[in-house]
Amino acid sequence: MTKIEIFEHLKDILVNEFELPEEQISLGANLYEELDMDSIDAVDLVVKLREFSGKKIEAEAFKQVRTVGDVVDAVYQLMTE
């Protein structure tokens, strides 16, 4: 799976599950400042990404994640391991 495919799926999750406007979602968008997510949203996102990737994603692995691009990179790394 490519990073573009991961980004598209992530965008779908953010729009459909978190009701975020699609036009706000870019690789550089900050999850907490620009997309107004909180820690509970972050946990929910990890659960959705776990379902999508089929990989066990530790919340600890996402501590340094700040942008949509960071999420894409982290998921891509997990899926290529």
N, C-alpha and C positions, 0 to 999 in steps of 0.2 A: 504494500500500500504506500502511496506517495504522500508527501506532506500536503499537497494540494487536496487530495482526497480526504485526509484527516481534517484539514481546515474546513472543507465543505460540510463534513459531517458535524464537526464542532459548531459551525455556524447554525446548522439545522437545530441542534440541541439548544443553543442559546436563544434562538428565535421561538421555537415551539415549546420548550420546557420552562424557560425563564422569561418569556414574553419580552425579549429585548428587540428593539428595532434593528432590522437587518443592516440598514445603512450605517449604524454605529459600530458594527463588527468588522474590524480589520486586524491584521497581524500585530499592529502596534498598539491596539486598544488596551488600556490598563483595565484589568478585571474589576478592581476595587474602586478606582477613582472615576474612570470614564463610564464603566458599565454598571456601577453601583451594586456590585455583588458583595455579600458579606460571608462570614466564615461558614454559616449554615449552607449558603448557596454553593460554596466551594466544595463542601462534603457531598452535596447532591450531585455536583458536576463530576466528582471522582467516581461516584456510583454509576452514573450514566456512561462514563468513559470506560469503566471496568466492563460493563455490559457490551459496549461497542467493540472493545479490543480483545475481550476474552482473556485478558491478562490481569493478574492481581496487581492493583495499583495501591501502593502505600500512601496514605495521606502525607507522611513525612517527605516523600519524594516531591510533593507539590508545595512544600514550604517556601521555596525560592521562586515559584511561579508568580509572575506579576502581569504578564500580557497574554493575549490570545496566542501570539507566536510562541511564547514560552510553553504553553499547553501543547501546541502542535509538536514542538520539538521533543517534549517529554514523552508524549504518546508515541511518536515515531521511534524514539530510542527504545522504548519498552517493546514495541512490536518488531524491532529488528534484532533484538537480543536472542 
